[in-house]
Amino acid sequence: MNNHKFIVRKAAVLGAGVMGAQIAAHLINANVETLLFELPAEQDNPNANVVKAVENLKKQDPAPLSISAKAASIQPSNYGENLEQLRDCDIVIEAIAERMDLKSELYKKVAPYLGEHSIFASNTSGLSIDQLAKAFPENLRHRFCGIHFFNPPRYMHLAELIACTESDTAMLDDLEAFLVTYLGKGVIRAKDTPNFIANRIGVFSILATMHHAREFGLAFDVVDALTGPLIGRPKSATFRTADVVGLDILAHVIDTMRDTLPDDPWHRYFAVPGWLQGLIETKALGQKTRRGIYQKKGKEIHVLDLAKKEYILSGGTADDDIRELLKHKDPADKLGALRVNPHPQAQFLWAIFRDLFHYCAIHLDAVADNARDLDFAIRWGFGWNLGPFEIWQAAGWGDVAEWINEDIAAGKSMSDTPLPQWVGDLGQSVSQAANQDIQGVHRAQGSYAPSTHTFRPRSALPVYRRQLFPERLLSDEPYYGHTIFETDAVRMWHTAAEPGDNGAGDDGIAILSFKSKMHTIGSDVLDGVQQAIEEAERNWRALVIWQTEPPFSAGANLQKATERLKSGEPPSALSALAKKLRKTAQSAVLKAARSLNLADALMAGKLAEVEAMVAQFQQTSQDLRYSMIPTVAAVDGLALGGGCEFVMHCDRAVATLESYIGLVETGVGLVPAGGGCKELALRASQDAKDGDPFPLLKNYFQSVATAQLAKSGEQAKELGYLRRADTIVMNRFELLHVAKAQALALAEAGYRPPLKARNITVAGSTGIANIKGMLVNMREGNFISEHDYLIGSKLAHVMCGGELTPGSLVDENWFLELERTAFIELLATEKTQARVAHTLKTGKPLRN
């Protein structure tokens, strides 16, 4: 056990290329003082190379920085003048080109300048850590290891931690804790084998896909249509992913496998295809050069046609019958059906699964400690919904193993190497729980480790005690504490040790989770929130709103306002948005419209019932603000519209960095009416300099009027959706732990709700006139439509407190009434109704 506290006060990144600069950006996201080193430039400014790299960070999408202003905190440095500064760095991360000679040369150069306790880590994607360590002074090797971040470092959860032979165990434990809590990573301890775990398995999967695409005569875009969301993988699928990664980078990883794995049974497939090499030679490297396997021409996407040797309009799709087959909910039925279906697309899919399973089984012992590490590495590094072993186990371990063996015997598989004996051994069913038998590598006691023929439990490091509900494997039974009460819409529960213990054996914090799809908020959810507040006031110390899965909430759902509204599935685009975590204001507008689901309400003429729901929403927001127990919103992913308003009204918000928060209703012709406008007006009044709220209010108005969505928790503070006192958490699996701690701190301090705001200073008629002046100019310049002008005018009227004398004092109810009135007036207009209907029908905003 460590007898010291590991603290990272300052870090350095060596290499200001794509990865190095983004690693530095993410360290800055975590408020770690960071130096970014590069070779000295020949210009007057020796740090010009780093300055250019930092400027490029501001232009990238998705943004490496949580807010662009943080770029200024990266300290440009160069190897010619600034090596002495390394002595103050607690961790130094090398991220230069993937060449052993260049890395070794750099290590010898910087080693004399490292501090007494500095950790030195290489961000290599696959070079041997033991070989790299040989270039490091022998007396420092205990502080040397590999940390392989995945691109882009801010968004990809995986970080592979690789020890060299001499790496100190306590140092590795400290580093893992730092990576998990402060950088938000899912850490996998990888063995020192070529390309480690994720790239070894993931790139083999790409090679197998390329091989079978050629064997079955499938075009690149058809393969991507088949190997994306249809089989639980990202939308970028296979060949688009290659373009995003960089075709030169992919080729380098393939070459590393070819050069370092001569005895691999699949070695003959470790070769860069001629067509791929041809693209690289012509500098068509993918997304970074705007041409690769795909090329965008205007608004059209073109794809390389190998037969024609030219780009053609992309339009390849999955066969309708195959698409239907892939909708089967039972994985065993799905995989079995693919295997026997003669269609080339079905045979292709079965083949890529079969050979992936085969490869993973053969190499599990060599690349990973256990099956869980391999599955998480692929899920976190490549964005798959399930890892290879999870898919295999879900489809029936024994049956799939038998199918693989049959194909090996028939010469259909890419290798004739037989499956390991342990695969057959794990095909024997064992009782895991009442009336439940299980086969495969993942079981209640842990995940299979071939080296010891045991099932390894999860890490017992103290940092993981902060993860009250860590990432689940497919085999894990979802279990979330003890129920206090439950309805069709919400569940209130707690984490006390024993059922029935309402806080005596726990911290007394109650948790509320929504059960609606995308956690939208209708009357039933509002009833549940009010009931939870009443229960918490009677028997609990605080209330935390936390969802067992993201998003926090896609916003208000008015379908519950009338009995005649249709229930509908949330759009897959929204689900993908939440998973991809790359949001834009325009797409957020679409999601707001879909979550509002107003079309039937309008046709049914139910405006009065909608108004009643708006009033109920406002009352619930106020209840969150003025309850007699502290309320904390634990936010991860989307918090749109009404979800954002709930966050704004809780006493505290704890949000992950990847929280996307905003009031986006104006995009479908409405204004926020759950207390959001009131809250922004209140904050402008409270924070006003010289008593004038308008300068702040103008900025808030612009964010709401343009449906601007905060693209990080930090940006949500800039836009006013979060307060400066709210907390940002880097690791989503620690969110509930931190939220409960915040709630407990408020309770321990003798919590009392804030006094009701009765003296809110309004911007009044002058503020409205100023905003309308801007809107008139935009309308006259054809930047906005007449209806946009109406929406903006209504929003200005609400946020400025109506046509009152500037400086007048009003209470919260005044603003809430203005919100309700403006919302219903806009909802009654034909053009807003047309916007809602058009967006729901086409998936695109309407500008009428």
C-alpha positions, 0 to 999 in steps of 0.5 A: 500500500502506498504511504504517500499521496500522489499529486500531479501539479504540473505535466509536460507533453513531448511532441506537438503533433496531432496526438501530443497537442490533444493530450495536452488539451485534455490535461488542461481540460482537467486543470493540470498545468501543462507544458507542450514541447516541440523542436525549436522553430527557425522563426524569431519565436522558437516556440512557433511550432507549438503556438501553431499547434495550439491555435489548431486546437481551437479549429478542430471538430470535435473540439479537443478543449472544453472551452477554447479559452483554455488554449491560452493555459498550454505553455509553449516550450521547446527542447532547446531552451526549456528542458530545465522546466521538466524538473517541476513536472510530476508526469511527462508524456512522450507523444512523438512519431512512432519510431523507436530510434527517434523516441530513444534519442529523445529519452536520452536527451530529456532524462537528465532533466526529469524530477526526482519523482517524475513519471515518464510515459510513452504514448506509443500505439504499439511499440514495445515498452520494454524495448523503449525502456532500454533507452531510458537510464536504468536507475529511472526505469521503475518510473517508466511505462506506456500510456496509450490514449485513443484519438481523440483523447478527450472523447475516447474513454480508453487508456491502455496502461503498459508496464515495462519489466522494471515499472514500479507497481505503486507508481502504476497504481497511482497513475491509474488512479490519476487517469481514472479520476482526473482524466476520466479514463477507463484504464486497461492494464495491457500486456507488452505485446505489439499494438497492445489490446485494442489496436491488436484486436480492432485492426485485425477486425478491420483486416478481416473485414477488408479480406471478406469484403473482397471475397464477397465482392462488397463495395466500401459503402455497402460494408460500412452500411453493414458494419455500423449501428446495424451490428452495434458499432459506430456510424463510422463503421469500418472504412469511414473509421479508417478515414478518420484515424488516417490511412497512413496511421492504419497502414503503420499499425498493420506494418507493425503487426507484420514486422513484429508478429511473424508467428501469428497464425493470421500473419499472411493477412497482415499486409497493406492492400495495394489500393490502400497503399496507392491512396497513401502514395497520392496523399489521400490519407482520409479526413485530415486531407479531405480525401481517402476512401471517401471524398466529399464533393460539395454536399455529396459524399463519394466513395472509391470504386476499386473496379472503376478506379475513381470516386462515385456517388456513395449510396450503398446500403444493406439488403432489406432482408438482411436489415430485418434479420439484424433486428432480431432481439435474440443474439443467438437467432441473429448469428445463427440466421446469418450463418445459414443465410446464403445472401453474400451480405449475410455470409460476409457478416457471419465470416467477420464475426467468426474470424474475430471470435477465433482470433480473440480466443487464440490470442486472449492469453497473449494480449490481455489478463482476462476476457473483460479487459479485452472486451472493455478495450474494444468497447472503449477504444473503438466504440462498439456496444459490446466486446467480441466475447460478450457478443459470442457469449450472448449468442450461445457460447457452446453453439458458436464454438461448434460453428467455428470448429465446423468452419475451421474443419471445412477450410472456411475460416481465415486460419486453420488453428484449432480453438483452445481447449478452454473454449470447449471447457467454458461451453459447459453450463454452470449454475450462476443464479436461481434458475439461470445457467451460464456459459462463457468467459463472463460470470458472477465471480469475474472474467476468465483468465486463461493463464490461471484458468480462473475468473478474475474479479474487477480491480480492487484499487481504492479509486474504483470505490468511487464508481458506485455503478461501474461499466457493466458487462453483458453478463452483469445483472443491473442492480440499483440499490433499494426502491423507496417508491416506483411508478411507471415514470420514475423510481426513487431509491437509495444505496443503504446496505440493507433493504428498509434502511432509510438512511441510518446505515447509509448517508441518507441520500435519496436518488431519483431516476426517470424511466421515460424514453430518453428521460423526457419529462411529461406529467407523469414524471413531474408527478414523480418528481413532486412525490420524491421531493415530498418523500425526501423532505419527510425521511431523507437528508437530500435528493439527487436526480441521476439517471442510470444511463445517459442522457440526463433528459432530452426535455419536456414531452407534452404527449402526457398533457393529453390522453390522445397523444401518441406514444413514439419511439425516440429518434435513433438520431438522438440516441446516436447523438447521445452516444457520439457526444458530438452535438450541434445546436441545429441537431439539438433543435431537432431533438427538442422538437421530437421530445416535445411531440406536439403535432397531435396536441395541436391538431386536437386543440389541447392548448389548455391542457398543454398550458396546464402542463407548463404550469405544472412544470414550472411548479416542479422546478420551483419545488426543486429550488425551494424544497426543505432538503438540498437537491442535486442534479447529476448530469451526463450527456444531453440536458435539453430544454426542460431537462436543462431547466431542472438542472438550473433549479437544483441547489447544485449541479454536478456534470460530467465534462461531456454534458451537453446542456441548453435551452433549445426550444426556439428552434421549433418556434417556442420559448423555454417555459419551465422557469429557464427564462426566469432563472437567467433573468434572476442570475443577470439581476443578481450578478449585474454590475452597477445594477444593470442586468442588460449586459448579461441578459443580452448574452443569455438572450443570444444563447437561447434565441439561437438554441446554442447548446453547450458542448461541454460542462465547462461551456455550460458555465460560460453560457449561464446554464451551470453556475460557477459553483457547480462541479465538473466531473471528468469520469461519468462513472464517478458522477453519482459518488460526487453528486452524493458527496455534494448533497451530503455537504449541503445537508451537513451544513444545516441546509435551508432553501434560499429565500424566494426572489422578490426583487428581480431587477428587470431590463424592461422596455429599454432592454426589449427595444435594444434586442428588437433593434438587433432583430430588425437589422437581422430581418432586414438583412434576410438573416432571419424570417418574420416568424423568427423575429416574432419568436425573438421578440417574445423571448426578449419580452419574457427575459427583459421582464415585459414592458416595464420601466428599466430597473423595476423590481418584480418577483419570480411569479411575474416571469413565470407568467410571462413564460407561460403566456409567450409559450402558448401564444407561439404554440397557437401560431400556424407557423410554429405549428408548421415548424413542429410538424415539419421537424417531426416529419422530416427531421430537419428544422423549418425556417418559415 
